[in-house]
Amino acid sequence: MPTTEAVVVINPGSTSTKFGLWSRDGCIAEKVVRHESSRLAPKVADQFDYRCGLIDSELEPLLDGVKIVGAVGRGGPMKPLRGGTYHVSPRMLDDLIQCRYSNHASNLGAMLADHYARRFGVKAYVVDPVTVDEFRDVARLSGVPWIRRKSRAHALNIKAVVRRAAADIGKDVVDTRFVVAHLGGGISIAAVLGGRIIDVNDALHGMGPYSPERAGALPIGPLIERAFSGEVIREELLDELGQRSGLKGYLGTSDVREVMDRIRDGDKEASLVLHGMIYQIGKEIGAMATVLHGEIDAVLITGGLAHSTDILEMLKPCIGFLGDVKVYPGEGELQALAEGAFRVIDGMEEALEYN
């Protein structure tokens, strides 16, 4: 039987792990394993054995007729890095195991990729981690000397969509100018010049539009008053801003489909809150267009919310004056990881080192 060369692709999430086998021609198989919350240790590195065992049981039947040539995982929070595909190194693993930058489920991506690389005798990679930082110095200024703006965004999908859009318009990536809006549970809106994310809102805390779950930019005064009110401790406030704000804070749900159903049933508050999110998304897209001096090839809309025709119909009148708007629905993270690994395996790029 002929064999197909493939990479093992792994994307750990908070309550599940997506994984699959991808060839140069696309997806061979894709799976999602769900995790019992009671089995997940507080420190994500301690979840490794549990998650690995579940993946192993699902992976084995997929290997017939497949030759594994690499393993690639989602890149977790690390030190600021330029974009690209990185070898998984001992130092990278140590930073992720120790949760040096954050205790996040994606820390397990490199750990699991390293495990399967050792099993199959291949190399392990991560691609465009969330801490990709290609800011110009001016973009780091916040207005307060002791706060530097951070680049924390959906870099993996943003960069993958830029490559696809460049191919669609017949340009080399290095010659392109895009504003990219990743719309999901969190929202990243980036100015991307020549494939580099030169500015983007902090998609986790404190910048950009509110999202289905996150607060976005906030008036400073009321935030300070709440922080010192004695009503919440630090961890509770961070959780409130990062997971219980936006649509969820106003309406009790982060499910946009449910919000749309409520609007169709005449819920005026739901309509106002959803339009408020779209309003802020449009403002941020406009702001990032100014970073590129208004000279853009297109606005690219991606992420899970890009599947919603209702969201797109509300957003396009706000941004249509900027020119062409292209839509690439979904997050496409497994595909982006596989493509990044094959670019290195096939000699199109050199893997970067985490030093």
C-alpha positions in Angstrom: 0.0 0.0 0.0 1.4 3.4 -0.9 2.1 5.7 2.0 1.1 9.3 2.4 3.4 11.7 4.2 1.7 13.5 7.0 2.3 15.6 10.1 0.6 15.1 13.5 -1.1 18.4 14.4 -2.2 19.2 17.9 -4.2 22.2 19.3 -5.0 21.9 23.1 -7.9 23.9 24.4 -9.2 24.6 27.9 -11.7 21.6 27.9 -10.7 19.6 24.8 -7.8 18.8 22.5 -8.1 19.0 18.7 -5.7 16.9 16.7 -5.3 15.4 13.3 -3.2 14.1 10.5 -2.5 16.5 7.6 -0.8 15.9 4.3 0.5 18.5 1.8 -2.9 18.1 0.1 -5.0 18.7 3.2 -6.7 17.0 6.1 -6.5 13.2 6.3 -8.3 13.0 9.6 -9.3 15.3 12.4 -10.5 14.5 15.9 -11.6 16.3 19.1 -11.2 14.6 22.4 -13.2 16.1 25.3 -11.8 16.3 28.8 -13.5 15.8 32.2 -13.0 19.0 34.1 -12.4 17.0 37.3 -9.5 15.3 35.6 -7.7 18.5 34.6 -5.0 19.6 37.0 -4.8 23.3 37.8 -1.3 23.5 36.3 -1.7 22.7 32.6 1.7 20.9 32.4 0.3 18.4 34.9 -2.5 17.5 32.4 0.0 16.1 29.9 -0.3 12.3 30.8 -4.1 12.5 30.9 -4.5 14.3 27.5 -1.8 12.2 25.9 -3.5 9.0 26.8 -6.8 10.2 25.3 -5.1 11.2 22.0 -3.2 8.0 21.8 -6.4 5.9 21.8 -7.8 7.9 19.0 -4.6 8.4 16.9 -3.6 4.7 16.5 -6.4 3.7 14.1 -5.5 6.7 11.8 -2.0 5.6 11.0 -2.5 2.9 8.4 -0.9 4.0 5.1 0.6 7.1 6.7 4.2 8.1 7.2 4.6 10.7 9.9 7.2 13.3 8.8 6.7 15.9 11.6 4.7 16.9 14.7 3.4 20.4 15.3 1.6 21.9 18.1 -0.1 25.2 18.9 2.4 27.7 20.4 1.6 28.8 23.9 2.5 32.0 25.6 6.3 32.5 25.5 8.7 35.4 25.3 8.0 37.9 22.5 9.0 36.3 19.2 9.0 37.2 15.5 6.6 35.2 13.4 7.5 31.8 11.9 7.9 28.1 12.5 10.0 27.2 15.5 11.8 24.0 16.5 10.6 22.8 19.9 13.7 23.1 22.1 14.5 22.2 25.7 14.4 25.9 26.7 11.0 26.3 25.1 9.7 23.3 26.9 11.1 24.5 30.2 9.4 27.9 29.8 6.1 26.2 29.0 6.3 23.5 31.7 7.1 26.1 34.3 4.3 28.4 33.0 6.9 31.2 32.9 4.6 33.5 30.9 1.2 32.1 31.5 -0.6 28.9 32.7 -2.6 28.4 29.5 -3.8 25.2 27.8 -1.8 26.0 24.7 1.4 25.5 26.7 0.7 21.8 26.1 1.0 22.2 22.3 4.8 22.1 22.2 4.9 19.4 24.9 2.6 17.1 23.0 4.4 17.8 19.7 7.7 16.9 21.3 6.2 13.6 22.6 4.9 12.5 19.2 8.1 13.7 17.4 10.1 11.4 19.7 7.6 8.5 19.1 7.9 8.8 15.3 11.5 9.8 15.1 10.8 13.2 13.5 11.1 16.9 14.5 8.7 18.9 16.5 7.5 22.4 15.7 5.2 25.3 16.8 4.0 28.0 14.4 3.3 31.7 15.0 2.6 31.5 18.8 0.2 34.0 20.4 3.2 36.1 21.6 4.4 36.9 18.1 5.7 40.5 18.4 6.6 42.4 15.3 5.6 45.9 16.6 7.4 49.0 15.7 8.7 50.9 18.7 6.0 53.6 18.3 3.3 51.0 18.7 4.6 49.9 22.1 3.8 53.3 23.7 0.7 53.4 25.9 0.8 56.9 27.2 2.1 55.7 30.6 5.9 55.1 30.9 5.5 52.0 33.0 3.0 50.3 30.6 4.2 48.9 27.3 1.6 47.8 24.8 1.9 44.0 24.2 1.4 42.0 21.1 -1.1 39.3 22.2 -3.3 38.2 19.3 -4.6 35.3 17.2 -1.3 35.4 15.3 -1.5 31.9 13.9 -4.8 32.5 12.0 -4.0 36.1 11.1 -0.8 35.2 9.4 -2.4 32.1 7.7 -5.2 34.3 6.3 -2.8 36.9 5.0 -1.0 34.2 3.0 -4.2 33.0 1.5 -5.4 36.5 0.7 -2.0 37.3 -0.9 -2.4 34.3 -3.1 -5.9 35.3 -4.0 -4.9 38.7 -5.2 -1.8 37.5 -6.9 0.8 39.3 -4.8 3.8 38.1 -2.8 3.1 38.4 1.0 6.0 40.9 1.4 4.2 43.3 -1.0 0.8 43.3 0.8 -1.0 45.6 3.2 -4.0 44.2 5.0 -6.2 45.0 8.0 -7.2 41.6 9.5 -10.1 41.2 11.9 -10.2 37.8 13.8 -13.6 37.7 15.3 -14.2 34.9 17.9 -14.6 34.6 21.7 -11.7 37.1 21.7 -11.2 39.7 19.0 -7.8 40.6 17.4 -7.7 43.4 14.8 -4.3 43.8 13.2 -2.4 46.0 10.8 -0.3 43.6 8.7 2.4 45.0 6.5 4.4 42.6 4.3 3.2 39.7 6.4 4.3 41.3 9.7 1.8 42.2 12.4 3.0 45.8 13.1 0.1 46.7 15.4 -2.8 44.9 17.0 -5.1 45.3 20.0 -4.3 43.2 23.1 -6.9 40.5 22.5 -6.9 39.3 26.2 -7.0 42.4 28.4 -7.5 46.1 27.9 -7.5 46.9 24.2 -9.9 47.0 21.2 -13.6 46.2 21.0 -15.5 44.1 23.5 -16.1 40.6 22.3 -18.5 37.7 23.2 -16.5 37.2 26.4 -13.9 39.9 26.9 -14.1 43.6 28.0 -11.9 45.3 25.5 -10.8 48.9 26.1 -12.4 50.5 29.2 -12.7 54.0 30.8 -9.9 54.2 33.3 -11.7 55.8 36.2 -14.5 53.3 36.9 -12.0 50.4 36.4 -9.7 51.9 39.1 -12.7 52.4 41.4 -13.8 48.8 41.1 -10.2 47.5 41.6 -10.0 49.3 44.9 -13.6 48.9 46.0 -12.9 45.8 48.1 -15.7 44.0 46.3 -13.4 41.8 44.1 -9.9 40.4 44.4 -7.3 40.6 41.6 -8.0 37.1 40.2 -11.8 37.7 40.2 -11.4 41.0 38.4 -9.2 39.5 35.7 -11.6 36.6 35.3 -14.5 39.1 35.0 -12.7 41.2 32.4 -11.4 38.2 30.4 -14.2 35.7 30.5 -17.4 37.3 31.8 -17.6 40.6 30.0 -18.7 41.6 26.5 -21.9 39.9 25.3 -21.7 37.5 28.3 -21.6 40.4 30.8 -24.5 42.3 29.3 -26.7 39.4 28.1 -25.6 36.4 30.1 -24.5 34.5 27.1 -21.5 34.5 24.7 -23.4 32.5 22.0 -24.0 34.9 19.1 -26.6 32.5 17.7 -28.6 32.8 20.9 -28.2 36.6 20.8 -29.5 36.7 17.2 -32.5 34.6 18.1 -33.3 37.0 20.9 -33.0 39.9 18.5 -35.4 38.2 16.1 -37.8 37.8 19.0 -37.8 41.5 19.6 -35.2 41.8 22.4 -34.1 45.5 22.1 -31.3 45.2 24.7 -29.7 42.2 22.8 -29.9 44.3 19.6 -28.2 47.3 21.2 -25.4 45.2 22.8 -24.6 43.3 19.6 -24.6 46.4 17.5 -22.3 48.0 20.1 -19.8 45.2 19.6 -20.0 45.7 15.8 -19.7 49.4 16.2 -16.5 49.0 18.2 -15.1 46.4 15.7 -15.6 48.9 12.9 -13.9 51.6 14.8 -10.8 49.4 15.5 -10.6 48.3 11.8 -10.6 52.0 10.9 -7.9 52.7 13.4 -5.7 50.0 12.0 -6.2 51.3 8.5 -4.7 54.6 9.7 -1.6 52.6 10.8 -1.2 51.7 7.1 -1.9 55.3 6.1 -5.2 54.1 4.5 -3.3 52.3 1.8 -4.6 48.7 2.1 -5.1 45.8 -0.3 -8.2 44.6 1.6 -9.8 44.2 5.0 -9.8 40.5 5.9 -12.5 39.1 8.2 -11.9 35.7 9.8 -12.6 33.7 12.9 -15.7 31.8 14.0 -18.0 34.9 13.8 -17.2 35.3 10.2 -19.5 32.3 9.5 -22.4 34.6 10.5 -24.0 36.4 7.6 -25.9 38.6 10.1 -22.6 39.8 11.7 -21.1 40.5 8.2 -24.1 42.4 7.0 -24.0 44.6 10.1 -20.2 45.2 9.8 -19.7 45.9 6.1 -21.5 49.2 6.0 -19.1 50.5 8.7 -16.0 49.5 6.8 -17.0 49.4 3.1 -15.4 52.8 2.4 -12.0 51.2 3.1 -12.2 49.2 -0.1 -12.3 45.4 -0.7 -13.5 43.2 2.1 -12.6 39.5 2.0 -14.1 36.9 4.3 -12.2 33.8 5.4 -14.6 32.1 7.9 -13.3 29.9 10.8 -10.1 29.7 12.7 -8.3 27.1 10.6 -5.7 26.5 13.3 -4.9 22.9 12.5 -4.5 23.8 8.8 -2.3 26.7 9.6 -0.1 24.6 11.9 0.3 21.9 9.2 1.1 24.4 6.5 3.8 26.0 8.8 5.4 22.6 9.4 5.4 21.6 5.8 7.0 25.0 4.8 10.0 23.9 6.9 9.9 20.2 6.0 9.9 21.1 2.3 12.7 23.6 2.5 10.5 26.7 1.7 11.5 28.3 5.1 14.1 27.6 7.7 12.9 26.8 11.2 13.6 29.4 13.8 15.3 28.7 17.1 13.9 29.6 20.5 16.9 31.1 22.3 
